Amino acid sequence: MTHHDLAQRLISARRQHRAIASLPSDSLPPDAATAYAIQQAVITGLGGATGAWKIGARSPGGDASGAPIPASLAFTSPARVEFQSFFRVLIELEIAFRFAQPVAPRAQTYARDEVLALVGTVLPTIEIVDSRFAEWPNIAPLAQLADAQNNGALVTGHPVSYASLARSFDFVSPELELTFDDASLVPDAPGNPAGDPRELLVWFVNHCAAMGITIDPAWTITTGSYVGAHAIGKTGIVRGHIDGLGEVEVELV
């Protein structure tokens, strides 16, 4: 299997709702650059429209990664989404950003201050985590990266001006709540493994620049879970709240 074949299998898995049963070792992306190229090939194969991105890191200052989310899988809260449209459902509560204007590629690296000066709004999100691989999570990390870094869908709350929050909002340890059918899903020590998620935006802008991608201000860039990932095995209502940002809700039907 070639890497082009993997992109086609990922497209077919989404269109036919049929999980990829196995992944031969010779089809694994050899590096991150190939995995990112497969992401873009899948987006193109699904119609070419990006609606959002997910980015994250496992530790503050750690290596970041990301993936585009098809526009058809970016929903506005309150949303209703078919439970059976996913292979599995895991729920995360996150903070996301939108830029105030398009951010175009350039040869010079974007500095942190430049990136943050371009941020327009902040909003709460619920990410639905999914995978097109039947053997997930026992799948090579680069294959997961190629498969949109395990994104299933994204639900976005109401945007709030970044300028009004920048100095006062606690991006590291915000007060929050996440429930499924009114039962709390918040762990004892919530927190984003990347620390302050704004640092990821610097990586994101320069990642897109390196790939020749202009960032659309309509894109929502979600930046990793504060509560881990919670497996949901039935239909019901997921509600999230982040103090200072507001509510986000999705009903799985």
N, C-alpha and C positions, 0 to 999 in steps of 0.2 A: 504494500500500500504506500502510495506517495503522500506527501503532505497536502497536495491538492485533493487527493482522495479523502483525507481526513476532514477537510473543510466541507466536501460534498456530503460526507456521512453525517456531519453535524447539522447541516442544512436539512437533510432528509429526516433526521431524528426529530427535529422541531416540526417540520411540516406534516409528517406522518404520525407523530406522537408514538414513536417506537424507539426505545432505548438501544444504544449501541451495546451489543451483548459482550463483545470482547475487543481488545485493542492490541493488535500485534506489535511487538517491540519495534519493528522497523517503521512503524507509522508514527512513533512518538516524535514530537518536535525536538530537534537537536539542541535548540537554544531559544531564549526568550524572543529574539527577533523573529524567528519563524513562527512562534506561537502568536505573536502580535499580528503577523501577516495573515495567519489563519483567521484570527478574529475579524479582520477587515474583510476577508473573502466571504465569511459567513454573513456579515452585515450586508454586503453587496448582493449575495445570493438570496437574502430574505427581502430584498427590495431597496436596500441602500440608504435607509433613513435611520440615523442615530437619534435617540431621544434623551439619553442620559449616559453617564459613566459611573462605574464603581471603582474606587481606588482604596488602597490600604497598605498597611505594613504591620509586621508582627511585633515591633518594638519601636520606641522613640528613636528616630534616626536610622532605623533599619531599612533594608532594601524595600522599596515600594513596588507595587504592581497595580495594574488596572485593566479594565475592559469596557468597551462600549456596550450599551444596552439598546436593543432595537426600540424605535419609537412606539411600536405596537405593544410593548411591554412596560411602558412608562405611564402610570395612571395617576390621576388627581384624587386626593381624599375628599370625601368618603368614596371608596371604590368598592365594587363588587367584582370578584374574580372567581372563575370556576376552579374549584379544588382539583377536579380531575384533569385539568389542563396541564398539570405538573406531574413529573415522575415521583417527586417527593416534595414536601413543604417544610422548610425551616425558616424561622422568623427572626429578624434582627431589627433593632431600633438604632437609627443613625442620625447624624447631622450632615446636611448637604449644603452646597453652595451653588450660586449662579453668578457668572461674571456680568458686569454692567455693559460690556461691549464685546464685539468679536476680538479674539486674541489670535493674531496671525503668526505663522512661523517666521523665524528670522535666524540668522547665523549666530548672533550674539546670545549667550545664555541669559535668560530672564532671572533677575535677582529677586530675593524674597520680598523686599519692599515694593518693587514694581508689581509683583504678582498680587500682593494683598491690596494694593491701591486700585486694582482692577476688579476686585470683588464687589458685587452689587447687592446680593441678598443671601440670607441664610434661611434654612427651612428644615423641619423635622421630616424624616423619611422612615418607612418600613420597607426593608428589603426582604423579598422572598428568595431564599437560596434553593437552587435546584441543580441538577446535573443531567446531561444527556447520556451518561455512561451508567450502565446497569451495575457495574462493580464499584461505583463510588461508595465510600471515599477512598477505596483502595486503588487509586489511579495516580499515575505520576503527576507531580505538580505542574510540569509544563503542559501536559494534556489538559489539566484543569484550567490553566491559564488560557489555552487555545479555546476552550469551551466557555468563553466569557467569564472566566474566574468564578464559575458555579452560580452565575446569576439566573434567577427565574423571572423576576419582575421587580419593579420599584413603584412604590406609592408615595406621593409627595404631599406634604402639608402646605400651609399657607406661607409664602415668603415674607421675611422680615428684613428691613434695611440693615445691611452689615454695618454701616456707619453708626447706627444707633446702638449697636451691641459691642463694637470692637474693643472698647476699654473696660466694659463692665461685665460682660458675659463670661462665665466660667466654661471654656471650651474643654477643659480637661476633666472636670468632675461636675457636670450639670445635674441639677435635680430632675429626676425623670421617673416615668412609670410606663410599664408595658404589661398589658393583660391579654389573655385569651379567654373569652367568655367570662370575664370579670375575675379570673384567677391570675395573680401576679406572676410574671416571668422574670422579674428583676433579681439577679443574684445578690449575695451579701456584699460584694465589693464590685460594683459596676465600674466600667471605664473602658475607653478606647485603647487597645494595645499600642497604637501609634502615638499615644499621648495627645498633644494638641493637633487636631486634624488639619488645621490650616497649613501646617508644614508640608503636608502631602500635596497641597495645591501647587507648590513650587515644582515638585517633581512632575506633576501632571502637565503643567504648562510646557515645560521643557521636553517632556515625552512627546506631546503632540507636535511641538515644533520639529523635533527630530524626525517624526513620521510625515511631516508635510501637511498636518491637519490644522485647519483653522477652527478654533473653539467657538461654537455658537453660543451666544448669551442665553438662548432658550434651553440649553442643556443643563440638567441637574447633575451635579457631581457629588455623589454620596461617598462618605469617607470612613466607613468601618463601624462595626457594632460596638455599642456600649454595654450590651447585656449578653454577649455570646450569641449562639445560634440555637434556637429552640425548635425541636421537631414537633410538628403538628400533624395529628393523625386523623382529623375529621373536620367537617365544616364548622364554622363558627365565626365570631367577630374578634378581630385583633385591634386593640386600641393602644396608641402610644401618646405620651405627653412629655414634652420637655419644657421646663419652666423658662419663660422668656421667648420661646418659639411657638408654643401652642400644641395643637392636637394633630394627629394623623390616624386614619382608620381604614381598615380593609375588612370586608366581609367575604369569607370564603364560602362559596355556595355550591 
